[in-house]
Amino acid sequence: MSAVMIKRGLAIIALFYLLCPKHLDAQPIPIQDNSLAARYPFVSTVFNRIFNNSGLDAFYQKLYDLKKNDTGVISVVHIGDSHIQAGFFSGTMREEFQNSFGNAGRGLVFPYQLAESNAPADIMSSSGVRWDFNRLAHPELPVIPGISGFGMESSAAGAGFHLFLRPDGKGIQEFNRMTFFLDDDSSNTWMVQPDNSDTPYSLSKEGIDTMPRPVISLANSSSGFQLMSLPADSRKRFYGVSLENSRSGILYHSIGVNGARYDQYNIASLFWKQLPALRADLYILSLGTNEAQRAAFAGAAFEEELTEFIGKLRIASPGAAILVTTAPDSYKGRSSNKVLKQLNDAISSYCTRNNIPVWDLYRITNGYGSAYSWARRGLMSRDRIHFTADGYRLQGELLFSALAKGYNEYLKIH
């Protein structure tokens, strides 16, 4: 073979390498719909996609850049009600995202056990003192909720608690960066003792309570920590902590509050003041079930609540994408909730009119009356409102598959 032919062949190979859509940094994400349809024939995977998908283009580009350059962190903030607080739905999403794009940490957590509430299975907490607590679903109570949708206070000298992460499906969970959301009282001094026997770290006060305390970078990774306040007469307040690591990838923050509605989030002033600190690239909104517990659907009032919520998100994070989800079918009394059907129709219509990305879980699960199919297969709890762990994991798999389709479509076009 002549030198000219060799050079020509190498040039063709190089051009193919540059133009080929399956070049390593542009690999599409495998789609699970066929497998899901085979396992769960009562789910309509034909509707499992993101409507108004172009509204996520900026987010998809960030995913592509992360995959290509293997550097940086993308922050996803999933906000919802008890369906999200349980941790199975959002936990599945976090696992799928991090399997595809890298693990940047566990994200925002709260010691739910100290607030006498259910926690994701991997979060454990304990304390030697009693804490007063509240969640934003009860704005009439005195304790103010913060970034996690929860808040807790104590006036005890040396108030503190221990929190650690249990291993997940991939093994031990560790972090080496911590961002705390605490009180705004400069007389309170907080100390952090990681479980790895590092030297204790002091949390000095900087700024006001709308911002987190300075980020702590640990000398060694840890799976847990002890937070302690030095004696002081003032009340100590805790709202949450973001547990991160120094690797590139996805940081998935889950904010779920039992009983929460859009209007209750809207009036939680400290929540909105602290939210920008999470630096969201994508917000996922999974609410609606509690709004549908009302006797009748007030369409105009609900649209105002949704509009206000989305407007506040855009102020908090001007560059972030927003994805709205509809709520799955559930019972009210002995039959499916008719108000929920009206509410979900209103969400879909609103998002279409305003070109907001929406994932229609209600339609995917076959809408009104579909809760019966989920319940008879053991995927709903006995109250016919909440789901079992497997039911929530299925919802997480479906949503990630829909986002994977959207991302793959973006790769083909761009």
Contacts in CASP RR format, 6 or more apart in sequence:
PFRMAT RR
TARGET T0000
AUTHOR 0000-0000-0000
METHOD contacts of the structure
MODEL  1
MSAVMIKRGLAIIALFYLLCPKHLDAQPIPIQDNSLAARYPFVSTVFNRI
FNNSGLDAFYQKLYDLKKNDTGVISVVHIGDSHIQAGFFSGTMREEFQNS
FGNAGRGLVFPYQLAESNAPADIMSSSGVRWDFNRLAHPELPVIPGISGF
GMESSAAGAGFHLFLRPDGKGIQEFNRMTFFLDDDSSNTWMVQPDNSDTP
YSLSKEGIDTMPRPVISLANSSSGFQLMSLPADSRKRFYGVSLENSRSGI
LYHSIGVNGARYDQYNIASLFWKQLPALRADLYILSLGTNEAQRAAFAGA
AFEEELTEFIGKLRIASPGAAILVTTAPDSYKGRSSNKVLKQLNDAISSY
CTRNNIPVWDLYRITNGYGSAYSWARRGLMSRDRIHFTADGYRLQGELLF
SALAKGYNEYLKIH
17 23 0 8 1.000
21 411 0 8 1.000
21 412 0 8 1.000
22 28 0 8 1.000
25 64 0 8 1.000
25 67 0 8 1.000
25 68 0 8 1.000
26 64 0 8 1.000
26 67 0 8 1.000
26 68 0 8 1.000
26 411 0 8 1.000
27 67 0 8 1.000
28 404 0 8 1.000
28 407 0 8 1.000
28 408 0 8 1.000
28 411 0 8 1.000
29 100 0 8 1.000
29 404 0 8 1.000
29 407 0 8 1.000
29 408 0 8 1.000
30 404 0 8 1.000
31 401 0 8 1.000
31 404 0 8 1.000
31 405 0 8 1.000
31 408 0 8 1.000
32 397 0 8 1.000
32 400 0 8 1.000
32 401 0 8 1.000
32 404 0 8 1.000
33 45 0 8 1.000
33 48 0 8 1.000
33 401 0 8 1.000
33 405 0 8 1.000
34 45 0 8 1.000
36 43 0 8 1.000
36 45 0 8 1.000
36 48 0 8 1.000
36 394 0 8 1.000
36 397 0 8 1.000
36 398 0 8 1.000
36 401 0 8 1.000
37 43 0 8 1.000
37 45 0 8 1.000
40 394 0 8 1.000
42 365 0 8 1.000
42 366 0 8 1.000
42 370 0 8 1.000
42 373 0 8 1.000
42 374 0 8 1.000
42 377 0 8 1.000
43 364 0 8 1.000
43 365 0 8 1.000
43 366 0 8 1.000
43 394 0 8 1.000
43 398 0 8 1.000
44 363 0 8 1.000
44 364 0 8 1.000
44 365 0 8 1.000
44 366 0 8 1.000
45 364 0 8 1.000
45 398 0 8 1.000
45 401 0 8 1.000
47 360 0 8 1.000
47 363 0 8 1.000
47 364 0 8 1.000
48 364 0 8 1.000
48 398 0 8 1.000
48 401 0 8 1.000
48 402 0 8 1.000
48 405 0 8 1.000
49 359 0 8 1.000
49 402 0 8 1.000
49 405 0 8 1.000
49 406 0 8 1.000
50 56 0 8 1.000
50 323 0 8 1.000
50 357 0 8 1.000
50 358 0 8 1.000
50 359 0 8 1.000
50 402 0 8 1.000
50 403 0 8 1.000
50 405 0 8 1.000
50 406 0 8 1.000
51 348 0 8 1.000
51 351 0 8 1.000
51 352 0 8 1.000
51 357 0 8 1.000
51 358 0 8 1.000
51 359 0 8 1.000
51 360 0 8 1.000
52 351 0 8 1.000
52 352 0 8 1.000
52 355 0 8 1.000
52 356 0 8 1.000
52 357 0 8 1.000
52 358 0 8 1.000
53 357 0 8 1.000
53 406 0 8 1.000
53 409 0 8 1.000
53 410 0 8 1.000
54 355 0 8 1.000
55 321 0 8 1.000
55 355 0 8 1.000
55 356 0 8 1.000
55 357 0 8 1.000
56 282 0 8 1.000
56 321 0 8 1.000
56 323 0 8 1.000
56 357 0 8 1.000
56 403 0 8 1.000
56 406 0 8 1.000
56 410 0 8 1.000
57 410 0 8 1.000
57 414 0 8 1.000
58 319 0 8 1.000
58 321 0 8 1.000
59 74 0 8 1.000
59 281 0 8 1.000
59 282 0 8 1.000
59 321 0 8 1.000
60 406 0 8 1.000
60 407 0 8 1.000
60 410 0 8 1.000
60 411 0 8 1.000
61 410 0 8 1.000
61 414 0 8 1.000
62 74 0 8 1.000
62 281 0 8 1.000
63 74 0 8 1.000
63 101 0 8 1.000
63 407 0 8 1.000
64 407 0 8 1.000
64 410 0 8 1.000
64 411 0 8 1.000
64 414 0 8 1.000
66 72 0 8 1.000
66 74 0 8 1.000
66 101 0 8 1.000
66 248 0 8 1.000
66 249 0 8 1.000
67 101 0 8 1.000
70 248 0 8 1.000
71 248 0 8 1.000
72 104 0 8 1.000
72 248 0 8 1.000
72 249 0 8 1.000
73 104 0 8 1.000
73 244 0 8 1.000
73 248 0 8 1.000
73 249 0 8 1.000
73 250 0 8 1.000
73 251 0 8 1.000
74 101 0 8 1.000
74 104 0 8 1.000
74 249 0 8 1.000
74 250 0 8 1.000
74 251 0 8 1.000
74 281 0 8 1.000
74 282 0 8 1.000
75 251 0 8 1.000
75 253 0 8 1.000
75 278 0 8 1.000
75 279 0 8 1.000
75 280 0 8 1.000
75 281 0 8 1.000
75 282 0 8 1.000
76 93 0 8 1.000
76 97 0 8 1.000
76 250 0 8 1.000
76 251 0 8 1.000
76 252 0 8 1.000
76 253 0 8 1.000
76 280 0 8 1.000
76 281 0 8 1.000
76 282 0 8 1.000
76 284 0 8 1.000
77 253 0 8 1.000
77 255 0 8 1.000
77 275 0 8 1.000
77 278 0 8 1.000
77 280 0 8 1.000
77 282 0 8 1.000
77 283 0 8 1.000
77 284 0 8 1.000
77 320 0 8 1.000
78 84 0 8 1.000
78 90 0 8 1.000
78 93 0 8 1.000
78 252 0 8 1.000
78 253 0 8 1.000
78 254 0 8 1.000
78 255 0 8 1.000
78 256 0 8 1.000
78 283 0 8 1.000
78 284 0 8 1.000
78 286 0 8 1.000
79 255 0 8 1.000
79 256 0 8 1.000
79 265 0 8 1.000
79 283 0 8 1.000
79 284 0 8 1.000
79 285 0 8 1.000
79 286 0 8 1.000
79 287 0 8 1.000
80 255 0 8 1.000
80 256 0 8 1.000
80 257 0 8 1.000
80 260 0 8 1.000
80 285 0 8 1.000
80 286 0 8 1.000
80 287 0 8 1.000
81 256 0 8 1.000
81 257 0 8 1.000
81 258 0 8 1.000
81 259 0 8 1.000
81 260 0 8 1.000
81 261 0 8 1.000
81 286 0 8 1.000
81 287 0 8 1.000
81 288 0 8 1.000
81 289 0 8 1.000
81 290 0 8 1.000
82 256 0 8 1.000
82 257 0 8 1.000
82 258 0 8 1.000
82 259 0 8 1.000
82 260 0 8 1.000
82 289 0 8 1.000
82 386 0 8 1.000
83 89 0 8 1.000
83 286 0 8 1.000
83 289 0 8 1.000
83 327 0 8 1.000
83 386 0 8 1.000
83 387 0 8 1.000
83 392 0 8 1.000
83 395 0 8 1.000
84 90 0 8 1.000
84 254 0 8 1.000
84 255 0 8 1.000
84 256 0 8 1.000
84 286 0 8 1.000
85 112 0 8 1.000
85 117 0 8 1.000
85 118 0 8 1.000
85 120 0 8 1.000
85 256 0 8 1.000
85 257 0 8 1.000
85 258 0 8 1.000
86 118 0 8 1.000
86 120 0 8 1.000
86 386 0 8 1.000
86 389 0 8 1.000
86 392 0 8 1.000
87 120 0 8 1.000
87 121 0 8 1.000
87 254 0 8 1.000
87 392 0 8 1.000
88 120 0 8 1.000
88 387 0 8 1.000
88 389 0 8 1.000
88 391 0 8 1.000
88 392 0 8 1.000
88 393 0 8 1.000
89 286 0 8 1.000
89 392 0 8 1.000
89 393 0 8 1.000
89 395 0 8 1.000
89 396 0 8 1.000
89 399 0 8 1.000
90 252 0 8 1.000
90 254 0 8 1.000
90 256 0 8 1.000
90 396 0 8 1.000
91 120 0 8 1.000
91 252 0 8 1.000
91 254 0 8 1.000
91 396 0 8 1.000
92 392 0 8 1.000
92 393 0 8 1.000
92 395 0 8 1.000
92 396 0 8 1.000
92 397 0 8 1.000
92 400 0 8 1.000
93 252 0 8 1.000
93 284 0 8 1.000
93 396 0 8 1.000
93 399 0 8 1.000
93 400 0 8 1.000
94 250 0 8 1.000
94 252 0 8 1.000
94 254 0 8 1.000
95 168 0 8 1.000
95 169 0 8 1.000
95 170 0 8 1.000
96 396 0 8 1.000
96 397 0 8 1.000
96 400 0 8 1.000
97 250 0 8 1.000
97 252 0 8 1.000
97 400 0 8 1.000
98 104 0 8 1.000
98 105 0 8 1.000
98 249 0 8 1.000
98 250 0 8 1.000
98 252 0 8 1.000
100 404 0 8 1.000
101 249 0 8 1.000
101 250 0 8 1.000
102 247 0 8 1.000
102 248 0 8 1.000
102 249 0 8 1.000
102 250 0 8 1.000
103 245 0 8 1.000
103 247 0 8 1.000
103 249 0 8 1.000
103 250 0 8 1.000
104 244 0 8 1.000
104 245 0 8 1.000
104 247 0 8 1.000
104 248 0 8 1.000
104 249 0 8 1.000
104 250 0 8 1.000
104 251 0 8 1.000
105 175 0 8 1.000
105 243 0 8 1.000
105 244 0 8 1.000
105 245 0 8 1.000
105 247 0 8 1.000
105 251 0 8 1.000
105 252 0 8 1.000
106 122 0 8 1.000
106 165 0 8 1.000
106 173 0 8 1.000
106 175 0 8 1.000
106 243 0 8 1.000
106 244 0 8 1.000
107 242 0 8 1.000
107 243 0 8 1.000
107 244 0 8 1.000
107 251 0 8 1.000
107 252 0 8 1.000
107 253 0 8 1.000
107 254 0 8 1.000
108 147 0 8 1.000
108 148 0 8 1.000
108 240 0 8 1.000
108 241 0 8 1.000
108 242 0 8 1.000
108 253 0 8 1.000
108 254 0 8 1.000
108 255 0 8 1.000
108 278 0 8 1.000
109 123 0 8 1.000
109 148 0 8 1.000
109 163 0 8 1.000
109 165 0 8 1.000
109 240 0 8 1.000
109 241 0 8 1.000
109 242 0 8 1.000
109 243 0 8 1.000
110 123 0 8 1.000
110 148 0 8 1.000
110 149 0 8 1.000
110 150 0 8 1.000
110 151 0 8 1.000
110 239 0 8 1.000
110 240 0 8 1.000
110 241 0 8 1.000
111 119 0 8 1.000
111 123 0 8 1.000
111 125 0 8 1.000
111 127 0 8 1.000
111 152 0 8 1.000
111 161 0 8 1.000
111 163 0 8 1.000
111 238 0 8 1.000
112 118 0 8 1.000
112 119 0 8 1.000
112 120 0 8 1.000
112 123 0 8 1.000
112 125 0 8 1.000
112 150 0 8 1.000
113 119 0 8 1.000
113 124 0 8 1.000
113 125 0 8 1.000
113 126 0 8 1.000
114 125 0 8 1.000
114 126 0 8 1.000
114 127 0 8 1.000
114 131 0 8 1.000
114 133 0 8 1.000
114 152 0 8 1.000
114 161 0 8 1.000
115 131 0 8 1.000
115 133 0 8 1.000
115 134 0 8 1.000
115 135 0 8 1.000
115 150 0 8 1.000
115 151 0 8 1.000
115 152 0 8 1.000
116 133 0 8 1.000
117 135 0 8 1.000
117 150 0 8 1.000
117 258 0 8 1.000
118 258 0 8 1.000
119 125 0 8 1.000
120 254 0 8 1.000
121 166 0 8 1.000
122 165 0 8 1.000
122 166 0 8 1.000
122 167 0 8 1.000
122 168 0 8 1.000
122 173 0 8 1.000
123 163 0 8 1.000
123 165 0 8 1.000
123 166 0 8 1.000
124 163 0 8 1.000
124 164 0 8 1.000
124 165 0 8 1.000
124 166 0 8 1.000
125 161 0 8 1.000
125 162 0 8 1.000
125 163 0 8 1.000
125 164 0 8 1.000
126 161 0 8 1.000
126 162 0 8 1.000
127 159 0 8 1.000
127 160 0 8 1.000
127 161 0 8 1.000
127 162 0 8 1.000
128 160 0 8 1.000
128 161 0 8 1.000
129 154 0 8 1.000
129 156 0 8 1.000
129 158 0 8 1.000
129 159 0 8 1.000
129 160 0 8 1.000
130 154 0 8 1.000
130 156 0 8 1.000
131 152 0 8 1.000
131 153 0 8 1.000
131 154 0 8 1.000
131 159 0 8 1.000
131 161 0 8 1.000
131 238 0 8 1.000
132 142 0 8 1.000
132 143 0 8 1.000
132 152 0 8 1.000
132 153 0 8 1.000
132 154 0 8 1.000
133 143 0 8 1.000
133 150 0 8 1.000
133 151 0 8 1.000
133 152 0 8 1.000
133 153 0 8 1.000
134 141 0 8 1.000
134 142 0 8 1.000
134 143 0 8 1.000
134 144 0 8 1.000
134 145 0 8 1.000
134 150 0 8 1.000
134 151 0 8 1.000
134 152 0 8 1.000
135 145 0 8 1.000
135 149 0 8 1.000
135 150 0 8 1.000
135 151 0 8 1.000
135 257 0 8 1.000
135 258 0 8 1.000
135 260 0 8 1.000
136 145 0 8 1.000
136 146 0 8 1.000
136 149 0 8 1.000
136 150 0 8 1.000
136 257 0 8 1.000
136 260 0 8 1.000
136 264 0 8 1.000
136 265 0 8 1.000
136 268 0 8 1.000
136 271 0 8 1.000
137 257 0 8 1.000
137 258 0 8 1.000
137 259 0 8 1.000
137 260 0 8 1.000
137 261 0 8 1.000
137 264 0 8 1.000
137 290 0 8 1.000
139 264 0 8 1.000
139 267 0 8 1.000
139 268 0 8 1.000
143 151 0 8 1.000
143 152 0 8 1.000
143 153 0 8 1.000
144 151 0 8 1.000
144 237 0 8 1.000
144 270 0 8 1.000
145 151 0 8 1.000
145 239 0 8 1.000
145 257 0 8 1.000
145 268 0 8 1.000
145 270 0 8 1.000
145 271 0 8 1.000
146 181 0 8 1.000
146 239 0 8 1.000
146 240 0 8 1.000
146 268 0 8 1.000
146 270 0 8 1.000
146 271 0 8 1.000
146 274 0 8 1.000
147 181 0 8 1.000
147 239 0 8 1.000
147 240 0 8 1.000
147 255 0 8 1.000
147 270 0 8 1.000
147 271 0 8 1.000
147 274 0 8 1.000
147 275 0 8 1.000
147 277 0 8 1.000
147 278 0 8 1.000
148 181 0 8 1.000
148 239 0 8 1.000
148 240 0 8 1.000
148 255 0 8 1.000
149 239 0 8 1.000
149 255 0 8 1.000
149 256 0 8 1.000
149 257 0 8 1.000
149 260 0 8 1.000
149 268 0 8 1.000
149 271 0 8 1.000
150 239 0 8 1.000
150 240 0 8 1.000
150 257 0 8 1.000
151 237 0 8 1.000
151 238 0 8 1.000
151 239 0 8 1.000
151 240 0 8 1.000
152 237 0 8 1.000
152 238 0 8 1.000
153 235 0 8 1.000
153 236 0 8 1.000
153 237 0 8 1.000
153 238 0 8 1.000
154 160 0 8 1.000
154 235 0 8 1.000
154 236 0 8 1.000
155 233 0 8 1.000
155 234 0 8 1.000
155 235 0 8 1.000
155 236 0 8 1.000
157 231 0 8 1.000
157 232 0 8 1.000
158 228 0 8 1.000
158 229 0 8 1.000
158 230 0 8 1.000
158 231 0 8 1.000
159 228 0 8 1.000
159 229 0 8 1.000
159 236 0 8 1.000
160 226 0 8 1.000
160 227 0 8 1.000
160 228 0 8 1.000
160 229 0 8 1.000
160 236 0 8 1.000
161 226 0 8 1.000
161 227 0 8 1.000
161 238 0 8 1.000
162 224 0 8 1.000
162 225 0 8 1.000
162 226 0 8 1.000
162 227 0 8 1.000
163 224 0 8 1.000
163 225 0 8 1.000
163 227 0 8 1.000
163 241 0 8 1.000
164 195 0 8 1.000
164 223 0 8 1.000
164 224 0 8 1.000
164 225 0 8 1.000
165 173 0 8 1.000
165 174 0 8 1.000
165 175 0 8 1.000
165 223 0 8 1.000
165 224 0 8 1.000
165 243 0 8 1.000
166 173 0 8 1.000
167 173 0 8 1.000
172 223 0 8 1.000
173 223 0 8 1.000
174 221 0 8 1.000
174 222 0 8 1.000
174 223 0 8 1.000
174 245 0 8 1.000
175 218 0 8 1.000
175 221 0 8 1.000
175 222 0 8 1.000
175 223 0 8 1.000
175 224 0 8 1.000
175 243 0 8 1.000
175 244 0 8 1.000
175 245 0 8 1.000
176 217 0 8 1.000
176 218 0 8 1.000
176 220 0 8 1.000
176 221 0 8 1.000
176 222 0 8 1.000
176 244 0 8 1.000
176 245 0 8 1.000
176 246 0 8 1.000
177 215 0 8 1.000
177 216 0 8 1.000
177 217 0 8 1.000
177 218 0 8 1.000
177 243 0 8 1.000
177 244 0 8 1.000
177 245 0 8 1.000
177 246 0 8 1.000
178 192 0 8 1.000
178 215 0 8 1.000
178 216 0 8 1.000
178 218 0 8 1.000
178 225 0 8 1.000
178 241 0 8 1.000
178 242 0 8 1.000
178 243 0 8 1.000
178 244 0 8 1.000
179 212 0 8 1.000
179 213 0 8 1.000
179 215 0 8 1.000
179 216 0 8 1.000
179 241 0 8 1.000
179 242 0 8 1.000
179 244 0 8 1.000
179 277 0 8 1.000
180 190 0 8 1.000
180 192 0 8 1.000
180 203 0 8 1.000
180 212 0 8 1.000
180 213 0 8 1.000
180 216 0 8 1.000
180 227 0 8 1.000
180 238 0 8 1.000
180 240 0 8 1.000
180 241 0 8 1.000
181 212 0 8 1.000
181 213 0 8 1.000
181 238 0 8 1.000
181 239 0 8 1.000
181 240 0 8 1.000
181 241 0 8 1.000
181 274 0 8 1.000
181 277 0 8 1.000
182 188 0 8 1.000
182 190 0 8 1.000
182 203 0 8 1.000
182 209 0 8 1.000
182 212 0 8 1.000
182 213 0 8 1.000
182 236 0 8 1.000
182 237 0 8 1.000
182 238 0 8 1.000
182 239 0 8 1.000
183 209 0 8 1.000
183 234 0 8 1.000
183 235 0 8 1.000
183 236 0 8 1.000
183 237 0 8 1.000
183 238 0 8 1.000
184 205 0 8 1.000
184 208 0 8 1.000
184 209 0 8 1.000
184 237 0 8 1.000
185 232 0 8 1.000
185 234 0 8 1.000
185 235 0 8 1.000
185 236 0 8 1.000
185 237 0 8 1.000
186 205 0 8 1.000
187 232 0 8 1.000
187 233 0 8 1.000
187 234 0 8 1.000
188 205 0 8 1.000
188 229 0 8 1.000
188 230 0 8 1.000
188 232 0 8 1.000
188 234 0 8 1.000
188 236 0 8 1.000
189 202 0 8 1.000
189 203 0 8 1.000
189 229 0 8 1.000
189 230 0 8 1.000
189 232 0 8 1.000
190 202 0 8 1.000
190 203 0 8 1.000
190 213 0 8 1.000
190 227 0 8 1.000
190 228 0 8 1.000
190 229 0 8 1.000
190 230 0 8 1.000
190 236 0 8 1.000
191 200 0 8 1.000
191 201 0 8 1.000
191 202 0 8 1.000
191 203 0 8 1.000
191 227 0 8 1.000
191 228 0 8 1.000
191 229 0 8 1.000
191 230 0 8 1.000
192 200 0 8 1.000
192 201 0 8 1.000
192 202 0 8 1.000
192 203 0 8 1.000
192 216 0 8 1.000
192 225 0 8 1.000
192 226 0 8 1.000
192 227 0 8 1.000
192 228 0 8 1.000
193 200 0 8 1.000
193 201 0 8 1.000
193 225 0 8 1.000
193 226 0 8 1.000
193 228 0 8 1.000
194 201 0 8 1.000
194 218 0 8 1.000
194 220 0 8 1.000
194 222 0 8 1.000
194 224 0 8 1.000
194 225 0 8 1.000
195 222 0 8 1.000
195 223 0 8 1.000
195 224 0 8 1.000
195 225 0 8 1.000
195 226 0 8 1.000
196 218 0 8 1.000
196 220 0 8 1.000
196 221 0 8 1.000
196 222 0 8 1.000
196 223 0 8 1.000
198 218 0 8 1.000
198 219 0 8 1.000
198 220 0 8 1.000
198 222 0 8 1.000
199 219 0 8 1.000
201 216 0 8 1.000
201 218 0 8 1.000
203 213 0 8 1.000
203 214 0 8 1.000
203 216 0 8 1.000
204 213 0 8 1.000
204 214 0 8 1.000
205 213 0 8 1.000
206 213 0 8 1.000
206 214 0 8 1.000
209 270 0 8 1.000
209 273 0 8 1.000
210 270 0 8 1.000
210 273 0 8 1.000
210 274 0 8 1.000
211 274 0 8 1.000
211 277 0 8 1.000
212 242 0 8 1.000
212 274 0 8 1.000
212 277 0 8 1.000
217 246 0 8 1.000
221 245 0 8 1.000
227 238 0 8 1.000
227 241 0 8 1.000
229 236 0 8 1.000
239 270 0 8 1.000
239 274 0 8 1.000
242 251 0 8 1.000
242 253 0 8 1.000
242 278 0 8 1.000
244 251 0 8 1.000
253 278 0 8 1.000
253 280 0 8 1.000
259 290 0 8 1.000
260 287 0 8 1.000
260 290 0 8 1.000
261 287 0 8 1.000
261 288 0 8 1.000
261 290 0 8 1.000
261 291 0 8 1.000
261 305 0 8 1.000
262 287 0 8 1.000
262 288 0 8 1.000
262 291 0 8 1.000
262 302 0 8 1.000
262 305 0 8 1.000
262 306 0 8 1.000
262 308 0 8 1.000
262 309 0 8 1.000
263 305 0 8 1.000
265 271 0 8 1.000
265 287 0 8 1.000
265 309 0 8 1.000
266 305 0 8 1.000
266 308 0 8 1.000
266 309 0 8 1.000
266 312 0 8 1.000
272 312 0 8 1.000
272 316 0 8 1.000
275 316 0 8 1.000
275 317 0 8 1.000
276 316 0 8 1.000
276 317 0 8 1.000
279 317 0 8 1.000
280 316 0 8 1.000
280 317 0 8 1.000
280 320 0 8 1.000
281 319 0 8 1.000
281 320 0 8 1.000
281 321 0 8 1.000
282 320 0 8 1.000
282 321 0 8 1.000
282 322 0 8 1.000
282 323 0 8 1.000
283 313 0 8 1.000
283 317 0 8 1.000
283 320 0 8 1.000
283 321 0 8 1.000
283 322 0 8 1.000
283 323 0 8 1.000
284 323 0 8 1.000
284 325 0 8 1.000
284 399 0 8 1.000
285 309 0 8 1.000
285 322 0 8 1.000
285 323 0 8 1.000
285 324 0 8 1.000
285 325 0 8 1.000
286 325 0 8 1.000
286 327 0 8 1.000
287 327 0 8 1.000
288 326 0 8 1.000
288 327 0 8 1.000
288 340 0 8 1.000
288 343 0 8 1.000
288 344 0 8 1.000
288 347 0 8 1.000
289 327 0 8 1.000
289 330 0 8 1.000
289 340 0 8 1.000
289 385 0 8 1.000
291 302 0 8 1.000
291 305 0 8 1.000
291 343 0 8 1.000
292 327 0 8 1.000
292 330 0 8 1.000
292 332 0 8 1.000
292 337 0 8 1.000
292 339 0 8 1.000
292 340 0 8 1.000
292 343 0 8 1.000
293 332 0 8 1.000
293 337 0 8 1.000
293 339 0 8 1.000
294 339 0 8 1.000
295 339 0 8 1.000
296 339 0 8 1.000
297 339 0 8 1.000
297 342 0 8 1.000
297 343 0 8 1.000
297 346 0 8 1.000
299 342 0 8 1.000
299 346 0 8 1.000
302 343 0 8 1.000
302 346 0 8 1.000
303 346 0 8 1.000
303 350 0 8 1.000
306 324 0 8 1.000
306 347 0 8 1.000
306 350 0 8 1.000
310 322 0 8 1.000
310 324 0 8 1.000
310 356 0 8 1.000
313 320 0 8 1.000
313 322 0 8 1.000
314 320 0 8 1.000
314 322 0 8 1.000
321 357 0 8 1.000
322 356 0 8 1.000
322 357 0 8 1.000
323 357 0 8 1.000
323 358 0 8 1.000
323 359 0 8 1.000
323 403 0 8 1.000
324 347 0 8 1.000
324 351 0 8 1.000
324 356 0 8 1.000
324 357 0 8 1.000
324 358 0 8 1.000
324 359 0 8 1.000
325 358 0 8 1.000
325 359 0 8 1.000
325 360 0 8 1.000
325 361 0 8 1.000
325 399 0 8 1.000
326 344 0 8 1.000
326 347 0 8 1.000
326 348 0 8 1.000
326 358 0 8 1.000
326 359 0 8 1.000
326 360 0 8 1.000
326 361 0 8 1.000
326 362 0 8 1.000
326 363 0 8 1.000
327 340 0 8 1.000
327 343 0 8 1.000
327 344 0 8 1.000
327 361 0 8 1.000
327 362 0 8 1.000
328 361 0 8 1.000
328 362 0 8 1.000
328 365 0 8 1.000
328 370 0 8 1.000
328 371 0 8 1.000
328 374 0 8 1.000
328 387 0 8 1.000
328 395 0 8 1.000
329 336 0 8 1.000
329 337 0 8 1.000
329 340 0 8 1.000
329 341 0 8 1.000
329 362 0 8 1.000
329 365 0 8 1.000
329 366 0 8 1.000
329 367 0 8 1.000
329 368 0 8 1.000
329 369 0 8 1.000
329 370 0 8 1.000
329 371 0 8 1.000
329 374 0 8 1.000
330 336 0 8 1.000
330 337 0 8 1.000
330 340 0 8 1.000
330 371 0 8 1.000
330 380 0 8 1.000
330 384 0 8 1.000
330 385 0 8 1.000
330 386 0 8 1.000
331 337 0 8 1.000
331 371 0 8 1.000
331 383 0 8 1.000
331 384 0 8 1.000
331 385 0 8 1.000
332 338 0 8 1.000
332 339 0 8 1.000
332 340 0 8 1.000
333 384 0 8 1.000
335 369 0 8 1.000
336 368 0 8 1.000
336 369 0 8 1.000
336 370 0 8 1.000
336 371 0 8 1.000
336 372 0 8 1.000
338 368 0 8 1.000
340 362 0 8 1.000
341 362 0 8 1.000
341 367 0 8 1.000
341 368 0 8 1.000
344 360 0 8 1.000
344 362 0 8 1.000
344 367 0 8 1.000
347 358 0 8 1.000
348 358 0 8 1.000
348 360 0 8 1.000
348 363 0 8 1.000
350 356 0 8 1.000
351 357 0 8 1.000
351 358 0 8 1.000
352 358 0 8 1.000
359 399 0 8 1.000
359 402 0 8 1.000
361 395 0 8 1.000
361 398 0 8 1.000
361 399 0 8 1.000
364 398 0 8 1.000
365 374 0 8 1.000
366 373 0 8 1.000
371 380 0 8 1.000
371 384 0 8 1.000
374 380 0 8 1.000
374 387 0 8 1.000
374 391 0 8 1.000
375 384 0 8 1.000
378 388 0 8 1.000
378 390 0 8 1.000
379 387 0 8 1.000
379 388 0 8 1.000
379 390 0 8 1.000
379 391 0 8 1.000
379 394 0 8 1.000
380 386 0 8 1.000
380 387 0 8 1.000
380 388 0 8 1.000
380 391 0 8 1.000
381 387 0 8 1.000
381 388 0 8 1.000
387 395 0 8 1.000
END
